[in-house]
Amino acid sequence: MNTKTKTALVVSAHSADFVWRAGGAIALYASRGWDITIVCLSFGERGESAKLWRQPGMEMATVKQARRREAQQAAEILGAKNILFMDAGDYPLRISDEVLFNLADLYRDINPEFVLTHSLKDPYNFDHPLATYVAQEARIIAQAHGHCPEKKIIGAPPVFLFEPHQPEQCEWKPEVLLDITEVWEKKSKAFESMAAQEHLWEYYTRVALQRGVQASRNSNLKIKYAEGYQRIFPQVSGELA
């Protein structure tokens, strides 16, 4: 019996975003045998590496190398087999047509069952909604028959927006609560790979516990840790429960 491995795509503005916001989903689906591909549009080398820049004599190349190592280690802990770095700049992130088309080609190569990326708005970090815009635009290009017509187009993978740092200010709300209790230890361990942002370890632990409480109250399940997601497109289903 020939069964094709299912795939998912995570588009992260910076090299640590996927760990805090979607590490549980990545670890959960990887544990189920899925191939997870993570795309980091930048290393977070300017705006999210303050701890490194405080070291005397620090240089940009050294910061990028450190953030790459951290992200690779975190991805390995979570079970993601593929992590790609676009190096498209940070504070500001700027997306060239080359990066956009490479991402569209990646959509077609892996044909993801779903996509995880940032919120649509974030007044504190313009790189985040830009990453979402790019993930969406590449998805649409990958659906276009006239783009590289020799390649098969993709269908319509659902897009889930992971939780921003300050959801109320980003007009984000948790429409899906994903139970990540069984893989929490992996996510927590992946936190420790991101040494440049150690100050966020405790914060995102509290977020996971809070979403776990909310998930329990909205179900008949006992859930300790959860991640929140917002949908862009309607859920299509043959049943409501």
C-alpha positions, 0 to 999 in steps of 0.5 A: 500500500502506497501512502504519501507522507503528509506535509505542512508549511510554517512561514516564520518572519524571524528565526525564533518565531516558529518556536514560541508560537507554533512549536507545539503544532510542529512537534505534534504533527512531526510525532504523527509522521508528517514532514514539516517544512519551516521557512525563516524569512530572516534570522531576526538579526537586528531586532530580536538579538539584543543579547548578542549585540551587547557582547563587545565586538559583535558583528552581523555575520556572527549574529546570523550564524548564532541565530541559524544554529539556534533555529536549526537546533530547535527545529531538530528538537521539534522533529521538523526535517526541513528548515530554510533560511531566506536571509531577506533582512530584518528590521526591515524585512524586505521581500524580493520577487526571487524570494516570493517565487522561491516560496511559491515553488516550495508550495508546489514542491511540498503541497502542504496540507496546512500553513502556519504563519503570523497574524494579519496585523501587528503594530509592534513588528511590521515584519510579522504581517509582511511575512503573512502577506508573503505566505498568502501571496506565494500560496496564490501564485502556487495556485495559478496555472500560468505560473510555471505551467510545467509544474502542477498547481496546489489546491487550497491548504488552510492557513492558520495564524499563530498567536502574536505577542500582544493579541488584543493589539493585533486584532487576533482571536483564538478560533482554534485551540490545539492541545499540545500537552503530549509534546509540551516537553519538546516545545519547552526544550526547544525554548532553551535553544533560543538563548538570544531571547531567554526572556521569552521562555517564561512568557510563552510557558504562561501563554500555553498554560492559559490557552490550555485552561481555555481549551479545557473549558471549551471541551470535555477534555483535560488539557494542560498546554495549548496553542491558539490559532486564527483561521483566514479561510472558512472551515470546510467539513461534512459535519459540525462535531 
